[in-house]
């Protein structure tokens, strides 16, 4: 693959190893213009690889290489293109955490080195460039091809592995990765870890027995002011205790009974019933307003009107054993001597 700039100026070695820094050698270090050319080369190779594999989008680009911990091996021919060099192909590898199945169907957790993308220019294939590039990667990593995983290998890549490395018998997997026989046998116990079986789902117990009992008791007792009128929180504890006003909550401290003075007389049962009814109505207003401190003045006015009428009726009623002073004054005639 030819480019309008000098490839030998960008890549000094025949096989260059690129990572997140996009630096191929000491020449490109600290040179933004050279790094921009390197990014152009990687993007063009990624698009050519996606087209050859009939992919909808490239899986290799300079931006992806900068954000992922992968390595890219780039092979060049420095003598072609009038001494300016051409790019032959590339190989991208990286470690991936995979859940694989062995021959017995046991789930194995492993993190092998994976071949993620492999491409050689169409006009330079079948010249031994692919084998040269792959062997360089194996020596650089110190691995055997059977210990690697391959991400969605194309039919050409599978035939290449079968011809050059005798990798033909693969172990079926549920993902897009391909592993061959010997992958699970030639690894140590530290590299492979069996996934423990899932525990049976039992009853979910978010609380202990004591906490659940406390929650149950709290659910049985409704909060104030939703307590019924006959509840101890809302009932009148004494005939002389003041009624609860709207917006006030029950007091925690016991109320002190009020003592009657000599000039005060006990209230009549009719006044007590009216006051208890008014207190109950006020509690209903408080329950409907949800702790509102604003009383419905129309309802309060109706209650005051009823209580005033009852007080007037009581004033007109005389108590047995007493003399009606108004009648005595009108019937008395002065005696003249």
Secondary structure, 3 states (H helix, E strand, C coil): CCCCCCHHHHCCCCEEEECCCCCCCCCCCCCHHHHHHHHHHHHHHHHHHHHHCCCCCCCCCHHHHHHCCCEEEEEEECCCCCCCCEEEEEEEEEECCEEEECCCCCEEEECCEEEEEEEECHHHCCCCHHHHHHHHHHHHHCCCHHHCEEECCCHHHHHHHHHHHCCCCEECCCCCEEEECCCCCCCCCCCCEECCCCCCCCCCCCCCHHHHHHHHHHHHCCCCCCCCCCCCCCCCCCCCCCCCCCCCCCCCCCCCCCCCCCCCCCCCHHHHHHHHHHHHHHHHHHHHHCCCCCCCHHHHHHHHHHHHHHHHHHHHCCCCCCCCHHHHHHHCCCCCC
